[in-house]
Amino acid sequence: MKTTLEIPDALFRQAKTVAAQKGIPLRELVAEALTDKLRTKQEVDRPWMSSVGGLSHLREETRRINQIIRDEFETIEPEDRL
């Protein structure tokens, strides 16, 4: 979509310079900047959230390990009793 924006001259020159340094058109730089600015607060405050669930395939293994630990620590050896 095409649109017209009014931005300060100094900001325009800076944006053109950055776009040229990156080797991308100004429209792409503006789109990237808008995308970054419009990200939700949650995405900004917790970038790690995008990877949550990536290890869900290990849930059963985690449960199994936790059960082994519980079983092991629930048993009190006779020599450990007071």
VOVOVEX-965903 format. One record per residue (C-alpha): residue in one letter; x, y, z. Coordinates in nm, 4 decimals, m for minus. Layout:
BEGIN
@code=A	X=X	Y=Y	Z=Z .
...
//
This chain:
BEGIN
@code=M	X=0.0000	Y=0.0000	Z=0.0000 .
@code=K	X=0.1277	Y=0.3441	Z=m0.0797 .
@code=T	X=0.0994	Y=0.6322	Z=0.1627 .
@code=T	X=0.2486	Y=0.9738	Z=0.2189 .
@code=L	X=0.4246	Y=1.0603	Z=0.5421 .
@code=E	X=0.5644	Y=1.3860	Z=0.6706 .
@code=I	X=0.8790	Y=1.3335	Z=0.8736 .
@code=P	X=1.1469	Y=1.5810	Z=0.9773 .
@code=D	X=1.4250	Y=1.6331	Z=0.7215 .
@code=A	X=1.6981	Y=1.5219	Z=0.9604 .
@code=L	X=1.5137	Y=1.1978	Z=1.0389 .
@code=F	X=1.4559	Y=1.1350	Z=0.6675 .
@code=R	X=1.8259	Y=1.1802	Z=0.5899 .
@code=Q	X=1.9242	Y=0.9528	Z=0.8790 .
@code=A	X=1.6778	Y=0.6855	Z=0.7633 .
@code=K	X=1.8021	Y=0.7058	Z=0.4038 .
@code=T	X=2.1608	Y=0.6687	Z=0.5282 .
@code=V	X=2.0788	Y=0.3649	Z=0.7434 .
@code=A	X=1.8833	Y=0.2025	Z=0.4598 .
@code=A	X=2.1768	Y=0.2583	Z=0.2228 .
@code=Q	X=2.4208	Y=0.1129	Z=0.4775 .
@code=K	X=2.1997	Y=m0.1946	Z=0.5120 .
@code=G	X=2.1574	Y=m0.2177	Z=0.1364 .
@code=I	X=1.7780	Y=m0.2088	Z=0.1563 .
@code=P	X=1.5175	Y=0.0310	Z=0.0203 .
@code=L	X=1.3856	Y=0.3009	Z=0.2515 .
@code=R	X=1.0377	Y=0.1443	Z=0.2406 .
@code=E	X=1.1829	Y=m0.1797	Z=0.3836 .
@code=L	X=1.3605	Y=0.0086	Z=0.6640 .
@code=V	X=1.0356	Y=0.1908	Z=0.7490 .
@code=A	X=0.8407	Y=m0.1372	Z=0.7477 .
@code=E	X=1.0995	Y=m0.2980	Z=0.9812 .
@code=A	X=1.0883	Y=0.0018	Z=1.2137 .
@code=L	X=0.7088	Y=m0.0025	Z=1.2280 .
@code=T	X=0.7057	Y=m0.3765	Z=1.2910 .
@code=D	X=0.9499	Y=m0.3354	Z=1.5798 .
@code=K	X=0.7563	Y=m0.0426	Z=1.7244 .
@code=L	X=0.4218	Y=m0.2213	Z=1.7051 .
@code=R	X=0.5319	Y=m0.5414	Z=1.8751 .
@code=T	X=0.3265	Y=m0.6109	Z=2.1864 .
@code=K	X=0.4632	Y=m0.5252	Z=2.5279 .
@code=Q	X=0.4744	Y=m0.8950	Z=2.6132 .
@code=E	X=0.7017	Y=m0.9666	Z=2.3167 .
@code=V	X=0.9317	Y=m0.6818	Z=2.4190 .
@code=D	X=0.9402	Y=m0.7648	Z=2.7904 .
@code=R	X=0.9689	Y=m1.1405	Z=2.7444 .
@code=P	X=1.1457	Y=m1.2262	Z=2.4186 .
@code=W	X=1.2040	Y=m1.5800	Z=2.5443 .
@code=M	X=0.8293	Y=m1.6452	Z=2.5200 .
@code=S	X=0.8645	Y=m1.7161	Z=2.1496 .
@code=S	X=1.0528	Y=m2.0342	Z=2.2348 .
@code=V	X=0.8170	Y=m2.1544	Z=2.5087 .
@code=G	X=0.6821	Y=m2.4927	Z=2.4179 .
@code=G	X=0.9864	Y=m2.5762	Z=2.2106 .
@code=L	X=1.0805	Y=m2.8481	Z=2.4573 .
@code=S	X=0.7327	Y=m2.9872	Z=2.5112 .
@code=H	X=0.8461	Y=m3.3197	Z=2.3679 .
@code=L	X=1.0496	Y=m3.3640	Z=2.6886 .
@code=R	X=0.7514	Y=m3.3406	Z=2.9261 .
@code=E	X=0.7224	Y=m3.7159	Z=2.9790 .
@code=E	X=1.0964	Y=m3.7472	Z=3.0359 .
@code=T	X=1.0828	Y=m3.4615	Z=3.2873 .
@code=R	X=0.7936	Y=m3.6306	Z=3.4717 .
@code=R	X=0.9867	Y=m3.9591	Z=3.4802 .
@code=I	X=1.2998	Y=m3.7914	Z=3.6195 .
@code=N	X=1.0994	Y=m3.5963	Z=3.8779 .
@code=Q	X=0.9310	Y=m3.9174	Z=3.9939 .
@code=I	X=1.2684	Y=m4.0901	Z=4.0348 .
@code=I	X=1.3920	Y=m3.7963	Z=4.2430 .
@code=R	X=1.0755	Y=m3.7986	Z=4.4593 .
@code=D	X=1.0999	Y=m4.1742	Z=4.5116 .
@code=E	X=1.4654	Y=m4.1526	Z=4.6034 .
@code=F	X=1.4255	Y=m3.8701	Z=4.8523 .
@code=E	X=1.1102	Y=m4.0080	Z=5.0162 .
@code=T	X=1.3056	Y=m4.3055	Z=5.1463 .
@code=I	X=1.4918	Y=m4.2379	Z=5.4674 .
@code=E	X=1.7779	Y=m4.4738	Z=5.5265 .
@code=P	X=1.7925	Y=m4.6240	Z=5.8807 .
@code=E	X=2.1356	Y=m4.4694	Z=5.9430 .
@code=D	X=1.9956	Y=m4.1254	Z=5.8602 .
@code=R	X=1.7270	Y=m4.1429	Z=6.1282 .
@code=L	X=1.7919	Y=m3.9724	Z=6.4578 .
//
